[in-house]
Amino acid sequence: MKQGQIYKIHSDFYYVDDGVDTFECKIREILKKQKEQILVGDFVEFDCGVINKVTQRKNFIKRPSVANIDQIVIVSALKQPDLDLHQLNRYIALAKYYKIETKLCFNKSDLKWDKHLKEQIKKIYEPLGYDIVITSATEHSGIKAFEKVLEDKTTVLCGNSGVGKSSLINALNPSLKLRTKEVSEKTQRGTHTTRHCEIIKINEHSRIVDTPGFSNVKFDFLLPTDVDLLFDDIAKYRDECKYSDCLHINEDGCNVIEHIDQIAPSRYESYLAFVDEAKGYKEKIKYSGKKVEHSKKIVHNKVIAKISEKKRQVSRNNIKMEIYKNLGAQIDFE
């Protein structure tokens, strides 16, 4: 049995790297029945072009769907499109939710951008512990520093379309020749040049997960009272609030509001927006108490496919019917 890591998924084919060769594989039918979600980055056991087992992940992120990564580098553009701190805070909070180390890259420094942004960026994000690198993929400025950030790690590049993720990868390794496209002058938005997640070897020591740009991440999957845990600059004041369920908006005795001058306005505005999104989730689950039946179970430390409740009932009825038939009983079943 061979072992390797999935570096690309296309249609129903899973491409696995065992460190020496690459293999095109399908997944075993039992994994489909178990509805096992297999992601780029998963380590698997395979043989004869068939994946038999997915090993335990150390981490994963849902969107973009990728597993077993060392860090996330959030790429933002300083210009074209204009720097969006609210979107940056969204990505930072998402990385915080998944508990994955995060670093920040600000690209397109060759364009005419407001140089005061550099001080603003450092003032907001350096106290939060984020390493910052400023680059220009077209002029190769800051590329060495960017390469050092990636050294000896598997890194997910995260950011909107058009910020230059593919251009940065090409700057690191021109032989890759990843497709790039200019930002629209009319909309100031990029288009998706990357269509799927793929692990790309930059050199012998570093790998990048190239991902499609995305902008629709919403915090509609957690409760409003948990949003502050995604903001270190807010969470450090939460324990001294008068009420344990304080949302830090206009509550009496809110310690966060008392220290609002210590929090960057853009960060607090993002927090309020994410709380509103989380309120929608709270309302959604308020009256939903439906039990979800899992598609697999553990028996003797082995994961096996689980028969649905409907099929189990049919099976029980058939067994009963056979028993009564053998006993010579005449039983009517509904």
DAHU-V983706 format. One record per residue. PHI is phi in radians with two decimals (NA if undefined). OMEGA is omega in whole degrees, 0 to 359 (999 if undefined). D_CENTER is the distance of its C-alpha to the mean C-alpha in Angstrom with 2 decimals. Layout:
PHI:OMEGA:D_CENTER
PHI:OMEGA:D_CENTER
This chain:
NA:180:29.92
-1.54:175:27.64
-2.20:180:24.29
-2.92:181:21.56
-2.14:177:17.94
-1.27:180:16.48
-1.88:178:15.94
-2.78:174:16.01
-2.21:179:16.22
-2.42:184:18.72
1.01:179:20.36
-1.73:182:21.41
-1.88:182:21.60
-2.08:184:19.50
-1.75:190:20.34
-2.02:178:20.74
-1.92:179:21.78
-1.71:180:24.09
1.69:179:24.75
-2.16:181:27.90
-2.19:175:27.50
-2.05:185:25.01
-2.36:173:25.43
-1.64:187:24.76
-2.23:167:24.19
-1.96:179:24.06
-1.78:180:22.94
-1.11:185:25.68
-1.01:182:26.72
-1.10:178:26.27
-1.20:176:22.49
-1.16:180:22.55
-1.14:178:24.76
-1.37:183:22.47
0.96:179:19.66
-1.21:178:17.63
-1.46:181:14.19
-1.84:187:14.04
-2.06:167:11.11
-1.02:182:11.53
1.77:179:12.03
-1.18:171:13.77
-1.59:186:17.25
-2.36:169:19.91
-1.88:185:23.66
-2.57:179:25.48
-2.79:178:29.04
0.92:176:30.95
1.33:180:27.91
-2.23:177:26.55
-1.44:183:23.48
-1.76:186:24.88
-2.69:173:22.34
-1.87:181:18.72
-1.37:184:18.84
-1.11:180:17.01
-1.48:172:13.55
-1.49:176:13.34
-2.95:174:9.63
-2.86:169:6.46
-2.18:187:2.84
-1.36:181:4.22
-2.53:359:4.04
-1.18:186:4.86
-1.33:181:5.80
-2.72:184:6.67
-2.20:173:8.49
1.00:180:10.94
-1.95:182:10.06
-1.63:182:12.36
-2.81:173:10.98
-2.00:171:9.09
-1.95:180:11.81
-1.54:181:11.68
-1.78:176:14.44
-2.15:175:16.75
-1.69:175:20.15
-1.35:180:23.25
-2.76:178:25.01
0.92:0:24.69
-1.42:180:22.57
-1.08:180:23.58
-1.05:181:21.38
-1.99:182:19.47
-1.15:179:19.01
-1.12:179:17.75
-1.18:176:14.78
-1.06:178:14.27
-1.09:178:14.49
-1.12:179:11.87
-1.17:179:9.24
-1.09:180:10.97
-1.14:178:10.97
-1.13:178:7.29
-1.11:178:7.18
-1.11:179:10.35
-1.04:181:9.30
-1.53:176:7.35
1.02:180:10.45
-2.04:180:9.51
-0.95:186:12.27
-2.30:175:12.00
-2.30:187:14.64
-2.07:176:15.82
-2.16:178:17.53
-2.01:189:19.88
-1.78:178:21.23
1.22:179:24.41
-1.25:178:26.76
-1.34:181:29.59
-1.44:179:29.71
-1.39:181:31.79
-2.18:182:29.58
-1.19:184:30.71
-1.14:177:31.17
-1.19:178:31.04
-1.04:182:27.26
-1.05:179:27.08
-1.19:179:28.83
-1.11:179:26.81
-1.05:181:23.49
-1.13:181:24.96
-1.12:183:26.55
-1.42:195:23.41
-1.78:177:20.78
-1.14:177:22.97
-1.11:178:24.24
-1.49:175:20.72
1.59:182:20.52
-1.59:172:18.32
-1.23:184:19.71
-2.19:174:20.47
-2.30:180:21.58
-1.95:189:23.30
-2.31:166:23.71
-2.39:181:25.48
-1.14:184:24.47
-1.28:181:27.74
-1.81:180:29.99
1.04:177:28.14
-1.42:179:28.30
1.32:183:26.07
-1.18:178:24.78
-1.10:179:26.28
-1.16:178:24.52
-1.13:179:21.19
-1.08:179:22.02
-1.16:177:22.85
-1.06:184:19.47
-1.55:190:17.98
-1.02:177:20.85
1.08:181:20.49
-2.37:167:16.69
-1.76:191:13.89
-2.07:170:11.82
-1.63:172:8.85
-1.55:185:10.52
-2.13:179:8.82
2.89:180:11.41
-1.13:173:13.63
-1.12:175:15.87
1.59:182:19.02
-1.45:174:18.10
1.83:180:19.06
-1.09:180:16.20
-1.15:178:18.27
-1.13:178:21.40
-1.13:179:20.26
-1.13:177:19.60
-1.09:179:23.04
-1.16:178:24.58
-1.29:182:23.51
-2.52:184:24.75
-1.02:183:26.93
-1.19:180:27.64
-1.27:176:24.20
0.88:178:25.26
-1.20:182:21.97
-1.23:178:22.74
-2.28:179:22.58
-2.63:182:23.94
-1.24:175:25.46
-1.30:179:24.31
-1.14:178:26.57
-1.17:183:29.36
-1.30:185:29.81
-1.68:185:26.34
1.01:179:24.91
-2.22:178:21.74
-1.55:174:20.38
-2.03:184:20.02
-1.27:174:17.44
-1.66:175:18.90
-1.71:186:16.01
-1.73:183:15.81
-2.69:177:13.43
-1.31:176:11.19
-2.68:176:13.76
-1.45:183:14.44
-2.07:176:17.37
-1.39:177:19.95
-1.39:176:21.08
-2.73:183:23.86
-1.18:187:24.92
-1.97:188:22.87
-2.35:177:19.57
-2.35:181:16.85
-2.14:171:14.21
-1.68:178:11.40
-1.39:186:12.54
-2.24:173:10.30
-1.13:173:11.76
-1.17:178:12.07
-2.64:185:10.89
-2.46:185:12.41
-1.87:177:12.32
-1.21:178:9.63
-2.25:180:12.01
-1.62:178:12.55
-1.84:180:14.55
-2.31:177:13.26
-2.50:184:14.98
-1.40:181:18.56
-0.98:182:20.05
-1.25:180:21.47
-1.73:184:18.14
-1.12:183:16.82
-1.12:178:19.05
-1.19:179:17.38
-1.57:180:14.47
-2.17:181:17.32
-1.04:182:19.32
-1.28:175:22.12
-1.80:184:22.61
-1.05:183:21.91
-1.19:179:24.71
-1.81:192:27.24
-1.13:185:26.16
-1.17:181:28.28
-1.67:177:31.45
-1.23:182:31.07
-1.11:182:33.93
-1.98:182:31.84
-1.19:180:28.99
-1.77:181:27.25
-1.10:178:27.75
-1.74:175:25.35
1.06:179:26.88
-1.92:178:28.15
-2.62:182:31.91
-1.28:176:32.61
-1.21:177:35.74
1.30:180:35.33
-1.43:182:31.77
-1.27:178:31.34
-1.18:179:28.41
-1.07:179:30.71
-1.12:180:33.42
-1.96:186:31.27
-1.08:179:29.77
-1.25:178:31.53
-1.65:183:29.37
-2.02:180:26.10
-1.06:181:25.30
-0.92:181:25.96
-1.12:179:22.84
-1.24:181:20.72
-1.19:178:22.78
-1.10:177:22.68
-1.13:178:18.88
-1.00:181:19.15
-1.08:180:21.74
-1.13:181:19.76
-1.24:176:16.80
-1.10:178:19.56
-1.05:178:21.04
-1.14:180:17.92
-1.21:177:17.76
-1.09:177:21.48
-1.11:178:20.90
-1.18:179:18.85
-1.05:179:21.70
-1.17:182:24.23
-1.14:184:22.55
-1.60:186:22.67
-0.99:184:26.00
-1.97:180:28.14
-1.77:179:25.94
-2.13:183:26.99
-1.29:178:26.58
-1.38:178:26.13
-1.77:180:23.47
-1.54:182:24.94
-1.36:184:22.81
-1.58:179:23.34
-2.57:180:23.95
-2.53:181:25.81
-1.89:177:26.86
-2.25:182:30.53
0.93:178:32.12
1.14:177:28.77
-2.06:177:27.83
-1.51:180:25.19
-2.24:179:27.10
-1.18:182:26.74
-1.85:179:27.98
-1.28:182:30.61
-1.12:180:30.12
-1.02:181:32.46
-1.10:180:34.41
-1.21:178:35.14
-1.11:180:36.02
-1.15:177:38.56
-1.07:179:40.13
-1.11:179:40.42
-1.08:180:42.12
-1.07:179:44.57
-1.13:179:45.45
-1.14:179:46.12
-1.06:182:48.29
-1.08:180:50.17
-1.15:180:50.91
-1.11:181:52.19
-1.15:179:54.47
-1.14:179:55.65
-1.17:179:56.68
-1.44:180:58.54
1.38:182:60.37
-1.50:177:59.05
-1.85:185:58.74
-2.09:175:55.66
-1.64:178:54.28
-1.93:176:50.50
-1.44:999:48.83
